[in-house]
Structures are given as structure tokens and as C-alpha cells.
Amino acid sequence: MKINLKTSKEKVEETYKVGNVIKDASNILYLITSNIDGGYSIIDLNNNQVFGTFKTLEDLYINIGDETDELINIEINEI
């Protein structure tokens, strides 16, 4: 699988939504997901592990978010 990255300059409110992929200052990619208990999780795509789980998207942003985070538009292609 090959991933093409495109950076998007969205507002913080638009960045932290379910299904979005975020790149942090260390170039680590995270996926925001909903979970079965009605909360939200953030998954580290570099190691496919849940990085954190929170009750609201606001809690997720407060605990994980950073002003240097970027919303990434990902296109997945087969190799």
C-alpha cells in the first residue's frame, strides 16, 4: 500500500473529527475514530495502536491536540 499525503490548512474545529488523519510535529500520523461506548479514540497509524480514548472530541483535542498538528488528506493506492 502506498499513501499519498496532502496537507490541508483547516481550522482546529475541522481538524479533530471522526475519520480525519492528523500529522503531528514528529511526522506521526493519527486517525480519529469513534468507539463502541460512544467516545472517541485516536490511533497511531505508525504502529496501529490506540494512543488514547476520550469521552468527547473536545477532551481528545485538549489532551492530544497541538497547534502544530495538520489535517492530512490521504489517498491510499495499491502497489
NORFENBEL-V170884 format. One record per residue. N is the residue number from 1. RES is the residue in three letters. NEAR is the number of other C-alpha atoms within 10 Angstrom. D_LAST is the distance of its C-alpha to the last C-alpha in Angstrom with 2 decimals. Layout:
{{N/RES/NEAR/D_LAST} {N/RES/NEAR/D_LAST}}
This chain:
{{1/MET/6/5.32} {2/LYS/10/6.21} {3/ILE/12/9.82} {4/ASN/10/11.96} {5/LEU/14/15.57} {6/LYS/11/18.63} {7/THR/12/22.04} {8/SER/12/24.76} {9/LYS/11/28.45} {10/GLU/12/29.72} {11/LYS/10/32.96} {12/VAL/15/33.02} {13/GLU/10/33.95} {14/GLU/10/30.80} {15/THR/21/28.53} {16/TYR/24/29.45} {17/LYS/19/28.65} {18/VAL/14/26.83} {19/GLY/13/23.12} {20/ASN/17/23.07} {21/VAL/23/21.01} {22/ILE/26/23.23} {23/LYS/18/22.76} {24/ASP/16/25.86} {25/ALA/11/27.59} {26/SER/8/25.84} {27/ASN/11/22.35} {28/ILE/13/21.83} {29/LEU/20/20.11} {30/TYR/24/22.11} {31/LEU/21/21.82} {32/ILE/23/25.16} {33/THR/19/25.87} {34/SER/18/29.01} {35/ASN/13/30.31} {36/ILE/6/32.61} {37/ASP/7/35.79} {38/GLY/9/35.48} {39/GLY/15/34.37} {40/TYR/22/31.25} {41/SER/21/28.85} {42/ILE/26/26.58} {43/ILE/19/23.55} {44/ASP/19/22.25} {45/LEU/15/18.44} {46/ASN/10/18.44} {47/ASN/10/20.13} {48/ASN/10/19.93} {49/GLN/11/23.72} {50/VAL/15/26.29} {51/PHE/14/27.85} {52/GLY/14/30.78} {53/THR/19/32.38} {54/PHE/18/34.94} {55/LYS/14/37.30} {56/THR/14/36.58} {57/LEU/20/34.07} {58/GLU/15/36.94} {59/ASP/14/37.34} {60/LEU/19/33.63} {61/TYR/16/33.95} {62/ILE/10/37.25} {63/ASN/12/35.94} {64/ILE/14/32.38} {65/GLY/17/32.28} {66/ASP/12/32.88} {67/GLU/8/33.68} {68/THR/10/30.92} {69/ASP/20/28.19} {70/GLU/24/25.87} {71/LEU/25/24.28} {72/ILE/21/20.57} {73/ASN/14/18.82} {74/ILE/15/15.27} {75/GLU/10/12.57} {76/ILE/10/9.56} {77/ASN/9/6.41} {78/GLU/6/3.78} {79/ILE/6/0.00}}
